């Protein structure tokens, strides 16, 4: 046990000998309005359901009727279909959010990243559906729709009203000083993605989708505060569960097949199955943090004088030329411990 403690304190000493004072400006960063983001989320899901004409004896007596097969039959009969649906959610926005850079005896980390990728601006949803139906014919217009050959149909556009990324794991950040107060930084931030979008009257929601946002940029620290300018990117594909509710009687105008040139006005109902969601995000993030108060006794820069700072001071006991020499007498000793205890909790 004593050997493990000695190793841990030695590691603390190595970290603190680094110029911590140069990083005093790091803290909580706010993503500002000059940031830009482009995101495409593609959701692919199978759908099963029925198509029927929009005929109604009272409300729409001249509407389209659907009937199985090529000829004959009567009434307005639902026609079974299977389909593959592709929903593409596109976002071009000025994202907002925040995160913090914190320091411990190991180094620096990104914590608490939370981003609204839309920045208050809804995205667009474009959809296509490739349908394979049983052969049927229609009345008003009179037309035949052969089955067995998938047909791609456009679907009305929708919108995406929420797209969030929230950090859900540790994200160590590497920092390389390239000039006084200027650092090249790199971090990979694990996040849980969630979205809300709608198309054809159906609301699509996804939560807990796992992704990783890579941040690569430059941190500039001055007495007035800190600025971090970074390019961010993420590319992920995750499975989606089947929907528990479907859509009912959504209008769908279908060009006639035989003969061509007319339009059959149908109503589509269906239930989406399990699918996948692929997300590509590229962003340019500009974020700033105000200057942080620099309490000399806060050796681990966590914002409060406590046990972590005491561990650092003890690890540096007897050393010279370190940040733990709080009284400036040239060596870490009892006077520095007294100063730290006097500042405890501040």
C-alpha positions in Angstrom: 0.0 0.0 0.0 2.8 2.4 0.9 4.5 1.8 -2.4 1.3 2.5 -4.3 0.8 5.7 -2.4 4.4 6.8 -3.1 3.9 6.2 -6.8 0.6 8.2 -6.9 2.2 11.1 -5.1 5.2 11.0 -7.5 2.8 11.2 -10.4 1.1 14.2 -8.8 4.5 15.9 -8.4 5.4 15.3 -12.1 2.1 16.9 -13.2 2.4 19.9 -10.9 6.0 20.7 -11.9 4.4 21.6 -15.3 3.6 25.4 -15.6 0.1 25.3 -14.1 0.0 29.0 -13.8 0.0 29.3 -17.5 -3.3 27.5 -17.6 -5.1 29.7 -15.0 -7.5 31.0 -17.6 -9.2 27.7 -18.4 -12.7 27.1 -17.0 -16.2 27.0 -18.4 -16.5 27.7 -22.1 -19.5 29.0 -24.0 -19.9 28.2 -27.7 -20.5 31.5 -29.4 -22.6 32.6 -32.4 -19.7 32.6 -34.9 -19.6 28.8 -34.7 -20.9 26.8 -37.7 -22.2 23.2 -38.0 -23.2 20.9 -40.8 -24.9 17.6 -40.0 -26.6 14.9 -42.0 -28.5 12.1 -40.3 -29.8 9.3 -42.5 -32.4 7.0 -41.0 -33.2 3.9 -42.9 -36.2 1.8 -41.8 -38.4 -0.9 -43.3 -42.1 -0.2 -43.3 -45.1 -2.6 -43.7 -48.6 -1.4 -44.2 -51.5 -0.8 -46.7 -52.4 1.6 -49.5 -55.9 2.5 -50.3 -57.7 5.1 -52.4 -58.9 8.4 -50.8 -62.5 7.6 -51.9 -65.2 8.4 -49.3 -68.8 7.9 -50.2 -69.8 11.1 -48.3 -66.7 13.3 -48.1 -65.0 12.4 -51.4 -67.3 10.4 -53.7 -65.1 11.2 -56.8 -61.9 10.1 -55.1 -59.6 7.2 -56.1 -60.6 3.6 -55.3 -58.1 0.7 -55.0 -58.9 -3.0 -55.8 -56.7 -6.1 -55.8 -55.6 -7.6 -59.1 -55.7 -6.2 -62.6 -59.5 -6.2 -63.2 -62.8 -6.6 -61.4 -63.7 -6.4 -57.8 -65.6 -3.6 -56.0 -65.3 -1.1 -53.2 -62.2 0.6 -51.9 -59.9 -2.2 -50.7 -56.5 -1.7 -48.8 -53.6 -3.1 -50.8 -50.7 -4.6 -48.7 -47.2 -3.3 -49.3 -43.6 -3.5 -48.0 -41.2 -0.6 -48.3 -37.8 0.7 -47.5 -37.8 4.3 -46.2 -34.9 6.7 -46.2 -35.2 9.8 -44.1 -32.4 12.4 -44.5 -32.2 15.1 -41.8 -30.0 18.0 -42.8 -28.8 20.7 -40.5 -26.8 23.9 -41.2 -26.7 25.9 -38.1 -24.9 28.1 -35.5 -24.8 25.6 -32.6 -24.7 26.7 -29.0 -23.8 25.0 -25.7 -21.0 24.8 -23.2 -18.3 22.7 -21.7 -15.5 23.0 -19.2 -11.8 22.3 -19.1 -10.6 21.1 -15.8 -7.3 20.0 -14.5 -6.4 17.3 -12.1 -3.1 15.6 -11.3 -3.3 13.6 -14.5 -3.8 16.5 -16.9 -6.6 18.3 -18.6 -10.1 17.0 -19.5 -13.2 18.2 -21.3 -16.2 17.8 -18.9 -19.9 18.5 -19.1 -20.1 19.2 -22.9 -23.7 19.9 -23.9 -24.5 21.1 -27.4 -27.7 22.1 -29.1 -26.7 21.3 -32.6 -29.6 23.2 -34.2 -28.9 26.4 -32.3 -32.6 27.2 -32.4 -32.9 26.7 -36.2 -35.0 23.6 -37.2 -33.4 21.4 -39.8 -35.1 19.9 -42.9 -36.2 16.3 -43.4 -36.4 14.8 -46.9 -37.8 11.3 -47.5 -38.1 8.7 -50.1 -39.9 5.4 -49.9 -39.2 2.4 -52.2 -42.5 0.4 -52.3 -43.2 -3.1 -53.4 -46.9 -3.8 -53.5 -49.3 -6.5 -54.6 -50.7 -5.9 -58.0 -53.8 -3.7 -58.0 -55.9 -1.4 -60.1 -57.7 1.8 -59.4 -60.9 3.5 -60.3 -60.8 7.3 -60.8 -58.4 7.2 -62.5 -58.7 3.8 -64.3 -55.2 2.4 -64.1 -53.2 -0.8 -63.4 -50.3 -1.0 -60.9 -48.3 -4.2 -61.5 -46.7 -5.7 -58.4 -43.3 -7.3 -57.9 -41.2 -4.3 -59.0 -40.1 -1.8 -56.3 -41.0 1.8 -57.1 -39.3 4.8 -55.5 -41.8 7.4 -54.4 -41.1 10.9 -53.0 -42.6 11.7 -49.6 -43.5 15.1 -48.3 -40.7 17.0 -46.5 -40.7 17.2 -42.7 -38.6 18.9 -40.1 -36.1 18.1 -37.3 -36.9 20.2 -34.2 -34.3 18.9 -31.7 -30.7 17.6 -32.1 -28.7 17.4 -28.9 -25.3 16.0 -27.9 -24.5 15.5 -24.2 -21.1 14.2 -23.0 -21.4 10.8 -21.2 -17.8 9.7 -20.6 -14.3 11.0 -19.8 -12.5 13.0 -22.4 -8.8 13.7 -21.7 -7.3 16.6 -23.6 -3.8 16.8 -24.8 -2.2 20.2 -24.7 1.0 21.2 -26.5 2.3 24.7 -26.0 3.4 26.3 -29.3 3.9 29.9 -28.0 3.4 31.6 -24.7 -0.2 31.1 -23.7 -1.0 29.3 -27.0 -1.7 25.5 -27.0 -2.6 22.9 -29.6 -5.3 20.8 -28.1 -6.9 17.5 -29.0 -9.7 15.5 -27.4 -12.3 12.9 -28.3 -15.5 13.5 -26.4 -18.0 10.6 -26.1 -21.6 11.9 -26.3 -25.2 10.6 -26.3 -27.1 12.0 -29.3 -30.9 12.5 -29.3 -33.2 13.9 -32.0 -36.8 14.6 -32.7 -38.1 14.9 -36.2 -41.4 14.4 -38.1 -42.4 13.3 -41.6 -45.8 12.2 -42.9 -47.4 13.1 -39.6 -45.2 10.6 -37.7 -42.8 11.9 -35.0 -39.5 10.1 -35.0 -37.4 10.2 -31.9 -34.0 8.8 -31.0 -32.3 8.9 -27.6 -29.0 7.6 -26.3 -27.4 7.2 -29.7 -23.7 6.8 -29.0 -21.2 9.0 -30.8 -17.8 10.5 -30.4 -16.9 14.1 -31.3 -13.3 14.8 -32.1 -12.1 18.3 -31.1 -8.9 19.6 -32.6 -7.8 23.2 -32.3 -6.0 26.0 -30.6 -6.4 27.2 -27.0 -5.3 30.8 -26.3 -5.0 31.8 -22.7 -4.6 35.5 -21.6 -5.2 37.5 -18.5 -8.6 38.5 -19.9 -9.8 34.9 -20.5 -9.5 32.0 -22.8 -10.5 31.2 -26.4 -10.7 27.8 -27.9 -11.1 27.5 -31.7 -11.6 23.9 -32.8 -12.8 21.8 -35.7 -15.1 19.1 -34.6 -16.2 16.0 -36.4 -18.2 12.8 -35.9 -19.2 9.9 -38.0 -21.3 7.1 -36.5 -23.9 4.4 -37.5 -26.1 2.9 -34.9 -29.1 0.5 -34.8 -32.6 1.8 -34.2 -35.5 -0.1 -32.5 -38.8 -0.7 -34.3 -41.4 1.9 -33.8 -44.3 1.2 -31.4 -46.8 3.3 -33.3 -47.2 3.9 -37.0 -48.8 6.4 -39.3 -52.4 6.3 -40.6 -54.0 7.5 -43.9 -51.2 9.8 -45.0 -52.0 11.3 -48.5 -49.8 10.0 -51.2 -50.1 11.0 -54.9 -48.8 8.2 -57.1 -48.3 8.5 -60.8 -50.2 5.9 -62.7 -48.2 3.1 -64.4 -50.6 1.7 -67.1 -51.5 4.0 -68.7 -49.0 6.7 -67.6 -50.0 10.4 -67.3 -52.5 10.4 -64.5 -52.4 10.5 -60.7 -53.9 8.1 -58.2 -54.6 9.8 -54.9 -53.9 7.2 -52.2 -53.8 7.0 -48.4 -50.8 5.3 -46.9 -50.7 3.6 -43.5 -47.8 1.7 -42.0 -45.6 0.7 -39.1 -41.8 1.3 -39.3 -39.6 -1.6 -38.2 -36.0 -1.7 -36.8 -33.5 0.2 -38.9 -30.2 2.2 -38.6 -29.2 5.8 -38.2 -26.0 7.2 -39.6 -24.8 10.6 -38.6 -22.0 12.8 -40.1 -21.2 16.0 -38.3 -18.6 18.6 -39.2 -18.3 21.8 -37.2 -16.1 24.9 -36.5 -16.5 25.8 -32.9 -15.5 29.1 -31.3 -15.8 29.1 -27.5 -14.7 31.5 -24.8 -14.2 31.4 -21.1 -13.8 34.3 -18.7 -10.6 34.6 -16.7 -10.7 32.4 -13.6 -9.6 33.6 -10.2 -6.3 32.1 -9.4 -6.1 30.9 -5.8 -2.4 30.0 -5.4 -3.4 27.2 -2.9 -5.7 25.6 -5.5 -2.8 23.5 -6.9 -5.0 21.1 -8.9 -7.0 24.0 -10.4 -10.4 22.4 -9.6 -11.8 25.6 -8.3 -11.6 24.9 -4.6 -8.8 24.2 -2.0 -9.2 20.7 -0.7 -7.8 17.2 -0.5 -6.5 17.1 -4.0 -4.4 20.2 -3.3 -3.1 18.7 -0.1 -2.0 15.5 -1.9 -0.1 17.7 -4.4 1.6 19.7 -1.7 2.7 16.6 0.2 4.0 15.1 -3.0 6.2 18.2 -3.5 7.4 18.4 0.1 11.0 19.6 0.2 11.0 20.5 -3.5 12.2 23.8 -4.8 10.9 26.0 -7.7 7.4 24.6 -7.8 3.9 26.0 -7.6 3.4 24.5 -4.2 5.9 27.0 -2.7 3.1 29.2 -1.5 5.0 31.5 0.8 7.9 32.0 -1.7 10.7 31.0 0.6 12.1 28.7 -2.0 11.1 25.3 -0.6 7.8 23.5 0.0 7.5 23.1 3.8 5.4 23.9 6.9 4.8 27.5 5.9 3.1 26.4 2.7 1.0 23.9 4.5 -0.2 26.6 6.9 -1.2 28.8 4.0 -3.1 26.0 2.4 -5.0 25.1 5.5 -5.9 28.8 6.0 -7.4 28.8 2.5 -9.1 25.4 2.9 -12.5 25.3 1.2 -12.0 28.6 -0.7 
